[in-house]
């Protein structure tokens, strides 16, 4: 498999982990042995895209094979390594961002062979630490996630630390980011689509209380590959649930402020806010929300490391925030019918700055466990433009096996 640039010297981070674990009691060897397990995953997906901007529709048949192993090589210690092969099938009638087929709409699943994860970790008591290529995910993945929807997932060369204090204390997380492997594949002809060199410091603290979970975060990221993407983001998040008879009321409130940072040559400032109440009754969860990615006509609040497909509609029309920002007002519901799980959402999009209408979108998904370790999925996204971009309809069908 092809590997990307080696991360910066790891010795200081490894020394930190060793220092933190010195004098901690050892786990039983039998407990470590029970954690040894192979990683075997196989996912086939069809993605069809009908975009009014193109004369031809995209038809992407791709398969991803992931193989690896999780090895508990000593009490408390683990070594995790896995690699992916993404292969296009049936003629690849789509623009993968790497195959040059620009007459088709984009389906960002290029062929590639690469390391997915390769890290050493230690866990004991309230501490969990990892060093190497790994998934870095915070909260609902609005700011940092693995972009697990794409065949090539996003990973980071990073040091991550998590400590859970006893007695109802907070959960404190820190991550140092050296490099991000993006979803466009390590063989992409555009080097800025392959990976970015970073100098990022992420701090996230969550305290559980009787009134819900309160989270505060500070994300400071210097992007050495794209200087205008260097930002600092400070924010707070409140989530919780409350039972009322047979029903359960839930809520999420969040606010963040973002600005330019480190080597960024531009003056940037934008805010983020989210209000999302939810109600679960008789097995069905109903939710409504208003998520605003602020914009001022020159800059829109940016979340380039997020699992973007999960937000602002599955048609992916807003992977990059417009300079006027985006106000996404949505309603949705999800539940189960027997073994099948279903989800529907309706979005109404407007500009944060100026209030211009962007359009609306209907999303729906159905999942079903077909056999032990095998899940089937059908999914639809239908975006109708109101002058922003063009109409687009996407459909998906997939089968996934996980050992």
Secondary structure, 3 states (H helix, E strand, C coil): CECCCCCCCCHHHHHHHHHHHCCCCCCCHHHHHCCCEEEEEEEEEEEEEEECCCCCCEEEEEEEEEEEEEEEEECCEEEEEEEEEEEEEEEEECECCCCCCCCCCECCCCCEEEEEEEEEEEEECCEEEEEEEECCCCCCCCCCCCCCCCCCCCEEEEEEEEEECCCCCCEEEEEEEEEEECCCCCCCCCHHHHEEEEEEEEEEEEEEECCEEEEEEEEEEEECCCHHHCEEEEEEEEEEEEEECCEEEEEEEEEEEEEECCCCCCCCEEEEEEEEEEEEECCEEEEEEEEEECECCCCECCCCCCCHHHCCCCCCCCCCCCCCCEEEEEEEEEEEECCEEEEEEEEEEECCCCCCEEEEEEEEEEEEEEECCEEEEEEEEEEEECCCCCCEEEEEEEEEEEC
